[in-house]
Amino acid sequence: MRFPVIGLSAFVIAIAAAHFAVLNALPGYIMDKARARFADAGLPPHTWQMGPRVTPQTQTIVRPSPDLAYGVCLIDLTGGPVTLNVPTWPEYGSLSVFDANTDNVYAGSLDARLPDAPGALTIIVALPDHEVAPVDGVTVVRVEQPEALALVRRLAPSQGLYDAAAALMPASSCGPG
Amino acid sequence: MKIVSGLVGLLLGALVGLGSALAAAGMVGPGVSLGGKIEVQHWTSDWTIGSSAANPWTRARVARHGLLALTRAEAVYFTRNTDDAGDRLTETCDYRVRGGALPAQWWSVTLYNSESYLPDNTDNALSYDLTDAAATVDPAAWSFVVSPVSSASGEGWVSSRGAGNFDLTLRLYKPQDDLIADPERVLQAPSIEKLGCGAAN
């Protein structure tokens, strides 16, 4: 009678352990795959790259918005903090940072129509043990792991607006410092 | 025998745990939503999307079906896969989506297939948004048709061609504070009326 009890206990414990181990590992795994897809497409770390205009033929991640122009930068904090500087936009826009576990750890507005909107938004992404000197108007975003991803969204439902958003990419920066 | 019984239990349990986790995350099937769920007139959302406060099931499901989603302060996402009669949205039927002013700086409604991707067509009619509504006679009473073929009436059109079973995602960017506080009261969510199905449309 003790054999089934041992087997049943092992069964229940293994279900819970495997379930939560897999569940907790999945976001990191999916983010790794997304980063690898960008890297395989030729995007090196610390470089802003404009995504193509979103269509069924160009989509690379789930649920992309065809109304937005996306820019992405892969962040690697192993060498120290990384500073992002992104111009604002005359319509809705945002700069966001996602950590290695897919959490949206920062989102800032790029909408130039907002009161006191700067001409460009600057943030610093750093690990908890990185020393970062405070700078007025600059937000420091802390993440737990060196791998992160920054994303710019700009409302651009027409080809003309997409082209205008793409023209801002050279004025954007993402690099150590 | 004790060791064998324990090993068999561990092996079977690990397989069940693996399968249930993949199913819960939507790696197989649509996934499950546990906690934090908000439903407004058949449109569902989860205020913890993108947040570190999200439970492991929500985080895994969003990573699979909504990677790089923003937190609710920046954007909220509502999804719906049934019409007003409760029937599954599908490419073989036509629908009219109606709505009014929405409590956000900007909004859009986009169609995705059951794999969470844009349907594979070249119709260039993937979404309807505030920009489209603002160009109509009455931006506070907008509507558009969802169909695999273009609307001859000139009404707004979102193409379902190639979508199979699909859902609509309502994005609300820079949502108003009262929407976050009380979504059931504040959001007048769009309706989805079925117009007809099959060749007799």
Interface residues (C-beta under 8 A of the other chain):
Chain A: R2 F3 P4 I6 G7 L8 S9 A10 F11 V12 I13 A14 I15 A16 A17 A18 H19 F20 A21 V22 L23 N24 L26 P27 I30 M31 A34 V54 T55 P56 Q57 Q59 I61 V62 R63 P64 S65 P66 D67 E91 Y92 S94 S96 F98 N101 T102 D103 N104 V105 A107 S109 D111 L149 L151 L155 P157
Chain B: M1 K2 S5 G6 L7 V8 G9 L10 L11 L12 G13 A14 L15 V16 G17 L18 S20 A21 L22 A24 A25 M27 G50 S51 S52 A54 P56 W57 R59 A60 V62 A63 R64 H65 G66 L67 L68 A69 L70 T71 A73 E74 A75 Q105 W106 S108 T110 Y112 E115 S116 Y117 L118 P119 D120 N121 T122 N124 L126 S127 D129 T131 G162 T169 R171 Y173 K174
